């Protein structure tokens, strides 16, 4: 084998652009996150995607999944790696014809909200957050987790001053004492934790049903026009994940992934230890894309509707999940 918002306004813009897609591809642009280390980056650096797909790839980093949605709507990006489920739900709820192609990573411990240390607030005193200023990247997995946690602790959203900030900005704001709580992921979350504490651990969030995972997504039109290309992309990703999951290639892969993610090796190893990369068979099973995913997407959408973040949820998100390319990749 070969290796290798604010929300309502943004959603309205996305819906207008929803029909845009790339024509039959000779060159594509793929979105990803810096400071978000994943096995696919080993294949990215080594040119495995280009070799398998036979196209030139322009890799572009983004700060949020909502920005990825907008870029796919405009036709500037054809595939997004590790887009959070909440921004995917926001875009599709607004009418953008995106499809979920695989489960990129599950990471309950690597997406959270941090309360500034000086406030001395923990899970037992979370009600004291009323009146706080909170940095939240709206429409993202961190936003969804924030909403679920505030609901769990009985904190009225109307009592909070919620500011839309990308995680790097939120990390800087909490460091400066400009906000009382900040939400984010990856390197930004690590920096936030230098100045505060989380209210719930990853395990505690999972017990409450606050699942956190990212997907590979793409415009439906692009997938329909380029099914083999998309399947090849997913196959290379799956092979890189299998290499990492085996535990036999860490020494070779870790430094490459770290450099591409813009991180040192210790931070990269620490982050990857909190990540789970499901096998293709697992992804296609009832626990993920083969069964549970549509109802989970609907649940995320309903939370956003209840919070007033989006106008309405779709009746079902089944048509926004396309397992065809992943099944083809599994047969390659």
Backbone bond lengths (Angstrom), bond angles and torsions (degrees), N, CA, C in turn:
res aa  C-N    CA-C-N  psi(-1)  N-CA   C-N-CA  omega(-1)  CA-C   N-CA-C  phi
1 X - - - 1.470 - - 1.522 110.05 -
2 X 1.338 116.47 147.65 1.449 120.52 176.88 1.529 109.14 -80.46
3 X 1.380 116.66 139.49 1.455 115.56 175.57 1.534 112.25 -69.19
4 X 0.836 94.33 154.16 1.376 99.78 157.87 1.508 109.97 110.00
5 X 33.544 126.08 155.23 1.394 93.71 134.93 1.255 97.95 176.80
6 X 1.805 137.50 100.38 1.396 54.03 -177.96 1.506 110.87 -68.72
7 X 1.324 115.40 159.69 1.451 119.08 -159.55 1.515 114.59 -57.52
8 X 1.254 118.87 -46.11 1.472 120.38 -173.99 1.524 111.16 -63.10
9 X 1.348 115.98 -44.65 1.456 119.27 179.14 1.512 111.35 -65.18
10 X 1.332 115.40 -43.32 1.461 119.60 179.12 1.517 111.23 -64.23
11 X 1.332 116.03 -40.90 1.464 120.05 -178.93 1.515 111.32 -63.93
12 X 1.329 116.27 -37.86 1.463 119.55 179.19 1.523 110.61 -63.44
13 X 1.347 115.89 -41.84 1.452 119.70 178.28 1.511 111.95 -64.26
14 X 1.333 116.08 -39.84 1.454 121.05 179.08 1.517 110.75 -62.28
15 X 1.331 117.06 -41.69 1.460 120.48 -177.84 1.519 111.16 -61.89
16 X 1.339 116.37 -38.55 1.464 120.14 -179.71 1.517 110.88 -63.76
17 X 1.352 115.44 -36.66 1.450 119.91 -175.39 1.524 113.61 -91.02
18 X 1.323 116.51 2.74 1.460 120.84 -167.38 1.516 114.26 -58.45
19 X 1.314 119.00 -24.78 1.455 119.52 -175.91 1.510 114.40 -80.93
20 X 1.346 117.77 -6.80 1.456 119.50 -175.30 1.513 111.64 -73.04
21 X 1.339 117.98 136.22 1.461 122.27 174.15 1.512 108.31 -155.42
22 X 1.340 114.03 164.03 1.459 117.82 179.21 1.519 110.26 -80.63
23 X 1.308 116.34 149.57 1.459 120.16 173.96 1.522 108.17 -77.22
24 X 1.327 116.65 -176.87 1.459 120.23 179.66 1.517 108.52 -47.83
25 X 1.327 116.01 126.11 1.455 120.34 -162.60 1.518 113.22 -88.37
26 X 1.319 115.02 138.32 1.455 122.81 164.49 1.519 109.18 -115.95
27 X 1.310 115.21 -25.58 1.461 122.36 174.97 1.524 107.35 -141.80
28 X 1.314 116.96 136.98 1.459 119.90 178.40 1.525 110.09 -129.96
29 X 1.325 114.75 160.89 1.457 120.96 175.32 1.522 108.59 -114.75
30 X 1.325 115.45 131.85 1.455 121.96 -177.93 1.531 108.93 -119.29
31 X 1.324 115.95 130.62 1.465 122.28 -179.78 1.523 110.37 -93.40
32 X 1.338 115.40 144.48 1.462 121.02 175.93 1.532 107.99 -154.36
33 X 1.336 116.32 175.58 1.464 121.82 179.03 1.523 110.93 -109.16
34 X 1.343 116.59 139.03 1.452 120.85 166.15 1.533 108.72 -76.37
35 X 1.322 116.17 162.02 1.472 122.72 -178.98 1.531 111.55 53.73
36 X 1.321 115.23 31.80 1.469 121.99 179.67 1.524 106.36 -138.98
37 X 1.345 116.90 73.97 1.467 121.38 -168.91 1.520 112.66 -70.93
38 X 1.330 115.61 132.48 1.456 121.75 -178.71 1.529 109.55 -144.90
39 X 1.333 117.68 153.84 1.469 120.21 -178.74 1.525 114.19 -57.19
40 X 1.340 117.97 -30.95 1.463 119.25 -177.91 1.522 111.51 -56.25
41 X 1.344 116.80 -24.74 1.462 119.59 -176.77 1.527 112.28 -68.78
42 X 1.330 116.75 -26.48 1.459 119.94 174.04 1.531 109.71 -63.50
43 X 1.338 115.68 -44.16 1.464 120.27 177.45 1.521 111.10 -69.11
44 X 1.325 116.62 -35.81 1.470 121.81 178.25 1.527 110.85 -59.63
45 X 1.326 116.54 -49.06 1.461 121.39 -177.53 1.521 111.52 -65.99
46 X 1.325 116.07 -36.73 1.463 120.13 -176.24 1.519 114.34 -85.82
47 X 1.327 116.97 4.29 1.457 119.93 175.66 1.514 114.54 74.67
48 X 1.347 116.86 18.45 1.462 119.70 -176.45 1.524 112.40 -67.45
49 X 1.327 117.14 -34.39 1.464 119.32 -179.40 1.523 110.86 -66.19
50 X 1.335 116.16 -46.59 1.462 119.17 179.02 1.525 111.19 -61.04
51 X 1.330 116.51 -40.13 1.460 120.61 -178.87 1.527 110.88 -64.31
52 X 1.318 116.71 -42.67 1.467 120.13 -177.39 1.516 112.47 -75.67
53 X 1.343 116.56 -33.77 1.461 120.37 -172.49 1.525 113.36 -95.95
54 X 1.330 116.85 -22.36 1.452 119.74 -179.86 1.516 114.09 71.87
55 X 1.351 117.13 26.26 1.464 121.50 176.96 1.521 109.18 -132.49
56 X 1.322 115.64 158.87 1.460 120.20 171.31 1.521 108.53 -79.83
57 X 1.336 116.68 141.89 1.461 120.80 -178.88 1.516 109.65 -122.52
58 X 1.317 114.82 128.39 1.454 122.90 174.62 1.530 107.19 -102.12
59 X 1.327 117.33 110.60 1.465 121.68 -178.19 1.524 109.20 -92.37
60 X 1.319 116.98 125.75 1.470 121.62 -177.26 1.528 109.56 -126.88
61 X 1.337 117.21 129.58 1.460 120.54 -179.25 1.524 110.94 -88.40
62 X 1.333 115.61 147.21 1.461 123.43 179.67 1.523 109.90 -128.86
63 X 1.340 116.00 160.63 1.463 121.19 177.77 1.518 112.59 -92.09
64 X 1.342 117.46 -28.51 1.464 120.64 -176.11 1.529 110.79 -142.42
65 X 1.333 115.11 157.75 1.452 120.55 176.47 1.509 112.99 -70.28
66 X 1.342 117.58 -25.91 1.463 120.17 177.47 1.532 110.14 -67.06
67 X 1.334 115.98 -36.58 1.467 119.62 176.44 1.524 110.36 -67.14
68 X 1.320 116.76 -34.58 1.467 119.94 175.24 1.522 110.85 -61.77
69 X 1.341 116.41 -44.13 1.465 120.27 179.15 1.521 110.94 -58.51
70 X 1.320 116.04 -46.28 1.463 120.39 -178.98 1.523 110.90 -61.91
71 X 1.327 116.68 -39.96 1.464 120.48 -179.91 1.523 111.41 -67.90
72 X 1.322 117.70 -36.26 1.467 120.00 176.23 1.521 110.73 -70.53
73 X 1.339 117.12 -35.67 1.459 120.15 179.08 1.529 111.67 -64.65
74 X 1.329 115.91 -35.33 1.467 119.74 -178.46 1.517 112.60 -82.17
75 X 1.338 116.91 -9.23 1.456 120.56 -177.82 1.511 113.62 88.17
76 X 1.336 117.68 4.03 1.459 120.53 -179.59 1.526 112.41 -77.45
77 X 1.331 116.93 -24.31 1.466 122.21 -179.84 1.523 108.57 -128.31
78 X 1.334 116.02 136.85 1.467 120.58 -179.04 1.527 112.77 -101.49
79 X 1.335 117.72 -30.77 1.463 121.75 179.67 1.526 108.59 -138.44
80 X 1.330 116.31 138.75 1.464 121.21 175.87 1.520 108.85 -118.87
81 X 1.322 116.06 125.78 1.464 121.73 178.84 1.523 108.89 -97.00
82 X 1.297 116.01 128.99 1.464 123.11 176.11 1.522 112.72 66.37
83 X 1.337 116.58 42.18 1.457 120.30 171.09 1.530 108.28 -77.04
84 X 1.320 116.46 133.33 1.451 120.18 179.18 1.522 112.17 -64.55
85 X 1.327 116.29 149.82 1.461 120.72 178.46 1.530 111.42 -60.41
86 X 1.339 120.13 -44.74 1.468 118.74 -179.37 1.532 114.83 -58.41
87 X 1.350 120.51 -47.04 1.474 117.25 176.42 1.518 113.08 -63.73
88 X 1.328 116.85 -32.59 1.459 120.57 174.91 1.526 109.80 -62.12
89 X 1.330 116.57 -43.57 1.466 121.24 179.90 1.525 111.29 -66.27
90 X 1.330 116.73 -41.73 1.464 120.40 178.83 1.527 110.50 -58.81
91 X 1.332 116.14 -46.44 1.467 120.40 -177.82 1.523 111.62 -65.77
92 X 1.322 117.07 -47.58 1.464 119.64 -177.67 1.530 111.61 -68.54
93 X 1.321 116.78 -32.77 1.470 120.12 176.99 1.518 110.95 -65.04
94 X 1.340 115.99 -29.13 1.461 120.54 179.60 1.528 112.31 -84.08
95 X 1.332 116.82 -3.46 1.455 119.84 177.56 1.507 115.08 108.34
96 X 1.336 118.21 0.06 1.458 119.06 178.75 1.523 109.17 -73.84
97 X 1.328 116.76 131.92 1.459 121.87 -174.14 1.525 110.23 -88.24
98 X 1.334 115.60 71.15 1.458 122.06 176.73 1.524 109.73 -96.95
99 X 1.336 114.85 153.08 1.457 119.74 175.36 1.530 110.59 -125.30
100 X 1.317 114.98 138.48 1.455 122.94 174.07 1.527 107.21 -84.65
101 X 1.351 116.52 125.01 1.460 120.91 -172.84 1.519 114.01 -108.48
102 X 1.316 117.33 -30.41 1.460 120.17 175.29 1.519 109.83 -158.62
103 X 1.329 115.61 172.32 1.465 122.14 172.91 1.517 106.37 -94.88
104 X 1.325 116.74 108.75 1.458 120.03 -174.47 1.523 112.03 -74.09
105 X 1.340 116.53 -43.33 1.468 120.25 -176.38 1.524 109.04 -168.13
106 X 1.321 115.82 146.68 1.463 122.38 172.95 1.525 107.31 -113.36
107 X 1.347 117.18 135.32 1.470 117.89 -169.16 1.537 113.34 -156.01
108 X 1.289 117.57 64.25 1.465 121.11 -177.15 1.523 112.88 -58.96
109 X 1.340 117.69 -29.20 1.460 120.53 -177.23 1.524 112.92 -91.18
110 X 1.326 118.20 -0.16 1.461 118.76 -174.66 1.520 112.73 -119.82
111 X 1.323 116.25 25.12 1.459 122.16 174.54 1.527 105.98 -149.73
112 X 1.335 116.80 116.90 1.455 117.59 -173.17 1.520 110.68 -164.56
113 X 1.324 114.67 177.87 1.459 122.90 175.56 1.521 109.22 -115.37
114 X 1.318 115.89 142.46 1.467 122.51 -175.72 1.530 109.28 -121.87
115 X 1.332 116.38 130.76 1.461 122.60 178.43 1.525 108.96 -98.70
116 X 1.320 116.91 132.84 1.461 121.64 -177.81 1.525 111.47 -56.43
117 X 1.340 116.33 133.75 1.468 122.47 -173.74 1.517 113.17 -54.51
118 X 1.339 117.13 -39.58 1.467 120.57 -175.58 1.521 112.90 -60.13
119 X 1.318 117.55 -23.41 1.463 120.64 -178.44 1.528 112.37 -77.13
120 X 1.336 116.49 -20.53 1.474 122.15 178.78 1.535 111.52 52.70
121 X 1.334 115.04 44.21 1.472 121.34 177.97 1.520 109.04 -105.68
122 X 1.331 116.80 131.03 1.452 121.82 173.97 1.523 108.88 -129.52
123 X 1.332 116.50 -168.01 1.466 119.83 -176.08 1.524 112.34 -59.70
124 X 1.328 117.08 -30.89 1.464 120.03 -177.26 1.524 112.85 -77.87
125 X 1.338 116.54 -16.73 1.468 120.30 -177.88 1.523 111.43 -125.12
126 X 1.338 117.49 24.02 1.468 121.59 -175.26 1.521 112.26 -59.16
127 X 1.330 117.92 -25.51 1.460 120.31 177.95 1.513 113.05 -59.51
128 X 1.330 116.46 -21.86 1.467 120.64 179.87 1.524 112.34 -72.32
129 X 1.321 117.35 -3.49 1.466 120.55 178.02 1.524 112.06 -69.94
130 X 1.323 118.21 -17.65 1.471 120.93 179.83 1.525 109.27 -51.74
131 X 1.341 114.88 131.52 1.456 120.47 -178.97 1.519 113.53 90.48
132 X 1.320 117.49 -2.52 1.460 120.97 -177.30 1.529 112.11 -80.06
133 X 1.314 114.22 156.47 1.458 121.78 173.91 1.521 107.71 -100.19
134 X 1.355 116.69 126.76 1.460 121.58 -171.33 1.527 110.14 -125.88
135 X 1.333 115.71 129.91 1.470 121.34 175.33 1.523 108.53 -93.07
136 X 1.326 117.09 117.37 1.467 122.25 -177.30 1.531 109.34 -134.06
137 X 1.347 118.41 127.79 1.468 119.36 173.55 1.532 109.16 -77.27
138 X 1.316 116.52 100.62 1.465 121.31 -171.62 1.526 112.33 -61.02
139 X 1.335 115.06 141.89 1.452 121.42 176.57 1.510 115.02 79.60
140 X 1.328 117.31 10.36 1.461 121.46 -177.70 1.528 110.98 -109.47
141 X 1.337 115.75 176.61 1.460 120.45 175.47 1.524 110.47 -59.12
142 X 1.344 116.97 -37.48 1.457 120.37 179.29 1.527 111.07 -64.41
143 X 1.333 117.13 -35.92 1.465 121.38 177.78 1.527 109.95 -65.96
144 X 1.318 116.63 -45.59 1.462 120.62 177.85 1.527 110.82 -59.11
145 X 1.336 116.75 -47.16 1.455 120.25 179.04 1.516 112.24 -61.88
146 X 1.320 116.38 -39.36 1.468 121.18 177.23 1.525 110.79 -60.91
147 X 1.333 116.63 -47.26 1.466 120.24 -179.62 1.529 111.20 -61.34
148 X 1.329 116.40 -43.76 1.458 119.73 -179.80 1.530 111.64 -65.87
149 X 1.333 116.51 -39.17 1.463 119.20 179.83 1.524 111.20 -68.19
150 X 1.322 117.29 -41.68 1.464 119.26 179.55 1.531 110.39 -64.58
151 X 1.327 116.30 -37.31 1.461 119.86 176.33 1.526 110.34 -64.54
152 X 1.319 116.78 -42.70 1.462 121.18 179.25 1.523 111.53 -60.35
153 X 1.334 116.66 -41.55 1.464 120.65 -177.08 1.530 112.97 -87.26
154 X 1.348 116.62 -2.37 1.457 119.78 178.80 1.513 114.24 71.33
155 X 1.340 116.84 29.14 1.466 121.25 178.99 1.525 108.74 -90.54
156 X 1.322 117.49 121.42 1.459 122.78 -179.42 1.523 109.60 -70.03
157 X 1.339 116.47 122.28 1.469 119.66 -179.76 1.518 111.72 -59.61
158 X 1.321 116.53 -31.58 1.467 120.10 -179.30 1.526 111.84 -65.98
159 X 1.334 116.90 -18.35 1.470 120.47 -179.54 1.525 111.84 -85.16
160 X 1.342 117.26 -4.20 1.459 121.63 -176.08 1.522 111.02 -108.74
161 X 1.325 116.31 148.47 1.464 122.52 172.07 1.525 106.44 -96.99
162 X 1.340 116.44 97.74 1.461 121.79 -174.13 1.520 109.45 -95.16
163 X 1.334 115.41 122.46 1.460 121.88 -177.83 1.520 109.21 -114.27
164 X 1.322 117.41 129.81 1.462 122.21 179.26 1.525 109.45 -75.66
165 X 1.351 116.66 110.83 1.463 121.50 179.33 1.520 109.71 -138.11
166 X 1.319 117.09 134.22 1.458 120.68 170.74 1.528 108.13 -62.86
167 X 1.344 118.30 151.01 1.463 120.41 -175.99 1.532 116.21 -51.26
168 X 1.343 120.02 -42.20 1.474 117.37 178.29 1.530 112.26 -60.36
169 X 1.333 116.94 -37.42 1.460 120.49 178.48 1.522 111.03 -70.94
170 X 1.335 116.22 -37.94 1.459 119.72 177.15 1.517 111.61 -63.78
171 X 1.340 117.11 -39.21 1.461 121.14 178.20 1.526 110.73 -63.16
172 X 1.323 116.32 -42.00 1.472 119.67 177.89 1.519 110.76 -65.82
173 X 1.336 117.26 -39.23 1.460 121.13 -177.67 1.522 112.03 -66.10
174 X 1.334 117.36 -41.29 1.465 118.68 -179.87 1.529 110.24 -71.74
175 X 1.321 117.22 -31.87 1.467 120.68 176.58 1.521 111.19 -64.80
176 X 1.327 115.87 -34.77 1.470 121.17 -179.42 1.518 112.89 -85.44
177 X 1.339 116.96 -5.94 1.460 120.39 -176.98 1.512 112.88 77.20
178 X 1.343 116.83 16.69 1.470 120.64 -178.31 1.519 112.01 -80.85
179 X 1.334 117.58 -19.29 1.464 121.96 175.81 1.523 108.49 -132.67
180 X 1.329 115.51 157.68 1.465 120.62 -179.92 1.525 112.23 -89.92
181 X 1.319 115.89 -26.26 1.461 120.92 179.35 1.516 108.11 -146.66
182 X 1.330 115.67 145.84 1.464 120.61 178.28 1.519 108.89 -138.36
183 X 1.334 116.02 146.22 1.456 121.49 -177.62 1.528 109.61 -122.41
184 X 1.325 115.85 142.52 1.456 119.00 -179.69 1.510 111.55 178.95
185 X 1.324 115.59 -159.87 1.459 121.41 -174.50 1.518 109.83 -151.00
186 X 1.352 115.32 171.10 1.454 121.76 172.38 1.519 114.08 58.31
187 X 1.340 115.50 -139.21 1.459 120.63 -178.45 1.516 112.88 -59.73
188 X 1.320 116.27 -35.70 1.472 119.76 178.52 1.525 110.78 -63.76
189 X 1.335 117.10 -41.85 1.463 120.35 178.61 1.522 110.58 -63.55
190 X 1.334 117.88 -41.21 1.463 119.86 177.43 1.524 110.85 -59.21
191 X 1.333 117.02 -41.11 1.469 119.54 179.90 1.530 110.65 -69.44
192 X 1.344 117.13 -36.58 1.467 120.18 176.60 1.530 111.10 -59.83
193 X 1.335 115.69 -41.07 1.464 120.09 -177.01 1.527 112.53 -66.27
194 X 1.322 117.68 -17.09 1.464 120.51 175.84 1.522 111.27 -69.20
195 X 1.351 115.81 -15.48 1.465 119.91 -175.36 1.527 112.77 -123.40
196 X 1.352 116.98 9.17 1.451 117.67 -178.54 1.515 112.93 -174.01
197 X 1.319 115.40 -164.11 1.463 121.90 -175.63 1.524 110.97 -135.90
198 X 1.337 115.84 154.57 1.465 120.86 175.54 1.521 109.02 -86.34
199 X 1.332 115.79 156.07 1.460 121.12 178.33 1.524 111.64 -88.34
200 X 1.345 116.72 -33.05 1.455 122.02 -179.48 1.523 109.52 -134.77
201 X 1.317 117.28 139.92 1.466 121.02 175.18 1.522 109.83 -77.80
202 X 1.329 115.93 170.74 1.454 120.14 177.21 1.519 112.00 -58.93
203 X 1.332 116.98 -44.03 1.460 120.52 179.18 1.523 111.35 -62.81
204 X 1.320 116.41 -40.68 1.473 120.05 179.64 1.524 110.85 -65.81
205 X 1.329 117.19 -39.02 1.466 120.09 176.89 1.530 110.87 -64.53
206 X 1.323 116.06 -43.35 1.461 119.92 -179.50 1.523 110.81 -61.24
207 X 1.337 116.83 -40.59 1.467 120.97 178.37 1.529 111.33 -60.59
208 X 1.336 116.32 -29.83 1.466 121.31 179.01 1.535 111.89 -86.02
209 X 1.333 116.59 -0.53 1.462 119.94 -178.87 1.510 113.51 83.20
210 X 1.338 117.16 15.92 1.475 120.79 177.33 1.524 106.85 -90.39
211 X 1.330 116.01 81.80 1.455 121.19 -179.00 1.525 109.74 -79.92
212 X 1.310 115.87 148.89 1.463 120.71 -179.22 1.520 108.68 -134.15
213 X 1.320 116.61 110.56 1.455 119.34 174.64 1.523 110.01 -149.54
214 X 1.321 114.72 157.52 1.458 122.83 179.04 1.520 109.65 -113.03
215 X 1.323 114.85 163.54 1.466 120.57 -178.09 1.529 110.08 -132.85
216 X 1.303 115.05 162.95 1.463 120.06 163.70 1.517 106.43 -92.53
217 X 1.324 116.16 128.00 1.464 120.58 -175.99 1.529 110.21 -129.95
218 X 1.327 114.89 161.24 1.466 120.81 179.62 1.522 108.92 -161.46
219 X 1.338 117.77 155.20 1.471 120.11 174.38 1.527 110.57 -61.45
220 X 1.324 116.48 138.83 1.464 121.17 -177.91 1.523 111.69 -57.76
221 X 1.331 116.87 -38.64 1.458 120.26 -179.68 1.513 112.10 -62.59
222 X 1.323 116.64 -41.34 1.464 120.22 179.18 1.524 110.32 -64.74
223 X 1.330 117.22 -41.72 1.465 120.92 179.61 1.518 110.61 -63.93
224 X 1.333 116.65 -42.64 1.462 120.46 -179.23 1.520 111.70 -64.41
225 X 1.340 116.82 -35.91 1.458 121.43 -177.87 1.529 112.37 -80.51
226 X 1.338 116.94 -22.23 1.466 120.98 -172.97 1.531 112.28 -135.31
227 X 1.331 118.58 53.88 1.467 119.67 -174.24 1.524 113.68 -62.46
228 X 1.331 117.65 -40.03 1.459 120.13 -178.85 1.522 110.92 -68.97
229 X 1.335 115.48 -38.69 1.462 120.43 178.83 1.534 110.02 -61.67
230 X 1.319 116.16 -45.55 1.464 120.84 -179.40 1.523 110.39 -65.32
231 X 1.333 117.29 -41.94 1.461 120.43 178.85 1.528 110.72 -61.72
232 X 1.326 116.77 -39.34 1.466 120.37 178.60 1.524 110.71 -64.76
233 X 1.323 116.53 -40.19 1.463 120.28 177.81 1.527 110.14 -59.94
234 X 1.328 116.39 -46.93 1.466 120.59 -178.45 1.527 111.33 -66.99
235 X 1.320 116.77 -33.02 1.457 119.72 179.05 1.525 111.24 -66.20
236 X 1.335 116.84 -43.17 1.465 120.23 178.43 1.528 109.92 -62.47
237 X 1.332 116.56 -42.85 1.462 120.35 177.68 1.528 110.71 -59.92
238 X 1.327 116.47 -45.16 1.465 120.61 -178.96 1.527 111.67 -62.84
239 X 1.320 116.73 -38.28 1.459 119.89 179.21 1.525 111.02 -67.50
240 X 1.328 116.50 -39.76 1.460 119.54 177.46 1.524 110.54 -64.69
241 X 1.333 116.60 -41.40 1.469 120.07 177.49 1.523 110.96 -61.85
242 X 1.332 116.60 -43.30 1.467 120.23 -179.67 1.527 110.68 -63.64
243 X 1.327 116.41 -39.02 1.465 119.97 176.88 1.522 110.49 -59.58
244 X 1.332 116.36 -46.13 1.466 120.59 -179.65 1.525 110.77 -67.17
245 X 1.313 116.89 -45.98 1.460 120.79 -176.51 1.525 112.71 -62.73
246 X 1.327 117.13 -26.31 1.466 120.47 -179.02 1.527 111.82 -65.17
247 X 1.340 116.68 -25.44 1.457 121.00 -177.55 1.513 113.72 77.31
248 X 1.327 116.84 1.32 1.461 120.67 -175.99 1.525 113.15 -95.76
249 X 1.335 117.06 -7.20 1.474 120.06 -173.48 1.517 112.96 -122.58
250 X 1.339 116.28 15.66 1.468 120.17 -175.03 1.519 111.96 -59.17
251 X 1.323 117.22 -46.13 1.466 120.61 -176.42 1.520 111.64 -60.55
252 X 1.336 116.31 -35.56 1.466 120.68 -179.63 1.523 111.62 -78.83
253 X 1.324 116.72 -38.99 1.455 120.56 -171.79 1.528 114.00 -85.28
254 X 1.325 117.35 -37.47 1.463 120.72 -171.52 1.529 113.78 -56.82
255 X 1.346 119.58 -50.44 1.468 118.26 -178.81 1.529 113.54 -62.88
256 X 1.334 116.63 -33.75 1.473 120.61 179.48 1.528 109.66 -68.55
257 X 1.326 116.09 -46.04 1.468 120.49 179.50 1.516 110.10 -62.77
258 X 1.334 117.06 -44.05 1.466 121.30 -178.13 1.520 111.36 -59.88
259 X 1.316 116.53 -46.77 1.461 119.67 -178.84 1.523 111.25 -63.58
260 X 1.326 116.85 -41.86 1.461 119.82 -178.49 1.530 111.39 -69.76
261 X 1.343 116.76 -29.80 1.461 120.49 179.58 1.529 112.38 -82.17
262 X 1.342 117.16 -8.68 1.462 120.65 -178.54 1.515 112.34 74.74
263 X 1.349 116.72 36.02 1.460 121.70 -176.01 1.522 109.78 -132.98
264 X 1.354 116.27 163.40 1.458 118.44 172.02 1.530 108.81 -83.17
265 X 1.322 115.84 165.51 1.468 119.54 -173.03 1.525 112.51 -66.68
266 X 1.328 117.86 -36.15 1.468 120.00 -179.64 1.527 110.66 -64.08
267 X 1.343 116.39 -46.44 1.468 120.17 179.60 1.525 110.81 -64.91
268 X 1.333 115.87 -36.34 1.463 119.92 178.88 1.523 111.21 -65.01
269 X 1.333 116.19 -45.85 1.460 120.43 178.99 1.525 110.86 -62.74
270 X 1.336 116.07 -40.92 1.470 120.80 179.50 1.521 110.63 -62.83
271 X 1.326 116.55 -42.16 1.462 120.59 -179.97 1.525 111.15 -68.01
272 X 1.326 116.76 -47.28 1.462 120.62 -178.53 1.536 111.87 -62.18
273 X 1.322 116.78 -27.02 1.470 119.77 178.83 1.525 111.72 -67.07
274 X 1.340 116.97 -18.36 1.472 120.46 179.04 1.526 111.93 -96.66
275 X 1.339 117.26 -0.19 1.454 122.32 -176.86 1.531 111.37 -100.96
276 X 1.339 115.57 147.51 1.461 122.03 172.16 1.523 107.45 -124.08
277 X 1.343 116.27 129.56 1.463 121.66 179.14 1.527 107.88 -113.75
278 X 1.337 117.31 96.28 1.475 119.96 -176.27 1.521 111.96 -62.67
279 X 1.331 115.65 146.05 1.459 120.15 175.77 1.530 109.48 -67.63
280 X 1.323 116.74 164.68 1.467 120.48 179.24 1.526 110.02 -61.56
281 X 1.319 116.74 -41.81 1.466 119.24 178.97 1.529 111.07 -59.91
282 X 1.336 116.11 -41.76 1.466 119.55 177.78 1.525 111.08 -64.30
283 X 1.332 115.76 -42.35 1.467 119.61 -179.04 1.526 111.90 -61.92
284 X 1.315 116.69 -35.71 1.460 121.10 -178.69 1.527 112.58 -83.20
285 X 1.321 116.99 -3.59 1.458 121.16 -176.52 1.527 111.44 -79.36
286 X 1.324 115.71 173.23 1.459 121.94 178.87 1.522 112.33 -61.13
287 X 1.330 117.27 -27.27 1.461 120.80 -177.37 1.525 112.23 -69.58
288 X 1.338 116.86 -21.72 1.463 120.39 -177.35 1.526 110.04 -124.46
289 X 1.324 116.38 -117.41 1.467 120.59 -171.74 1.518 113.22 -67.86
290 X 1.335 117.15 -25.39 1.451 120.40 -177.53 1.512 114.94 -78.51
291 X 1.326 117.56 -3.29 1.459 117.84 -178.14 1.514 115.33 -162.62
292 X 1.336 117.21 -57.21 1.463 120.67 -170.02 1.528 114.16 -78.99
293 X 1.320 117.35 -25.45 1.461 120.52 -170.30 1.533 115.00 -58.20
294 X 1.339 120.62 -47.22 1.471 118.87 -177.17 1.527 113.62 -58.17
295 X 1.326 116.97 -42.37 1.461 118.95 -179.29 1.523 110.83 -69.86
296 X 1.354 116.94 -33.33 1.464 119.20 177.17 1.528 110.46 -65.68
297 X 1.335 116.94 -43.45 1.466 120.34 178.46 1.529 110.35 -60.26
298 X 1.310 116.09 -41.83 1.458 120.59 178.42 1.531 110.81 -61.80
299 X 1.332 116.22 -40.31 1.461 120.02 178.15 1.512 112.22 -64.03
300 X 1.335 117.40 -40.79 1.463 121.21 177.21 1.532 109.99 -62.67
301 X 1.320 116.23 -44.97 1.468 120.76 179.86 1.524 110.94 -60.85
302 X 1.316 116.74 -42.39 1.467 119.95 -178.97 1.520 111.57 -63.71
303 X 1.343 117.00 -35.32 1.467 120.13 176.42 1.522 110.04 -63.08
304 X 1.331 117.07 -43.07 1.464 120.72 179.88 1.529 111.60 -66.82
305 X 1.326 116.84 -37.50 1.466 120.26 177.21 1.530 109.83 -63.70
306 X 1.323 116.69 -45.29 1.467 120.92 -179.05 1.517 111.50 -62.56
307 X 1.332 116.51 -32.98 1.465 121.08 -179.97 1.526 112.42 -82.76
308 X 1.347 117.35 -4.58 1.456 120.90 -178.96 1.510 113.78 76.88
309 X 1.355 116.82 16.43 1.467 120.46 -177.34 1.521 112.66 -83.11
310 X 1.344 116.95 -28.76 1.455 121.18 174.09 1.524 108.02 -133.02
311 X 1.324 116.29 159.40 1.464 120.81 -176.03 1.525 112.92 -70.33
312 X 1.339 116.39 -45.35 1.457 119.21 -174.12 1.519 110.01 -159.59
313 X 1.327 114.89 156.62 1.463 121.38 174.23 1.519 109.44 -96.75
314 X 1.321 116.09 157.53 1.452 120.36 172.00 1.528 109.16 -72.48
315 X 1.315 116.45 158.57 1.467 119.72 175.91 1.528 110.40 -64.89
316 X 1.317 116.02 -36.97 1.459 121.44 177.44 1.523 108.99 -152.63
317 X 1.337 115.78 153.24 1.468 121.22 178.89 1.525 111.26 -111.69
318 X 1.342 115.82 16.90 1.463 120.08 -177.47 1.523 112.15 -60.37
319 X 1.352 116.78 -38.59 1.459 119.29 -177.68 1.523 112.32 -73.59
320 X 1.323 117.59 -10.03 1.457 121.58 178.83 1.527 112.06 -94.22
321 X 1.324 115.68 6.16 1.464 121.00 175.92 1.521 107.78 -117.79
322 X 1.315 116.14 119.21 1.467 121.38 -177.13 1.527 108.56 -121.88
323 X 1.318 117.25 103.57 1.466 121.06 -179.59 1.528 112.57 -90.43
324 X 1.339 117.14 -1.01 1.463 120.06 -178.77 1.511 113.80 -56.90
325 X 1.349 118.87 -53.62 1.470 119.78 -179.71 1.525 113.15 -61.32
326 X 1.333 117.78 -37.93 1.465 120.28 179.74 1.523 110.58 -68.16
327 X 1.322 116.91 -38.70 1.477 119.58 175.53 1.527 110.69 -63.48
328 X 1.328 116.40 -39.68 1.472 119.83 177.29 1.523 110.65 -65.13
329 X 1.331 115.90 -40.76 1.463 120.02 178.50 1.514 110.81 -61.75
330 X 1.316 116.37 -37.37 1.462 121.28 -178.72 1.518 111.71 -66.46
331 X 1.339 115.71 -24.01 1.473 120.22 -178.30 1.525 112.53 -92.35
332 X 1.329 116.83 -4.92 1.469 120.05 -176.55 1.548 111.61 -74.58
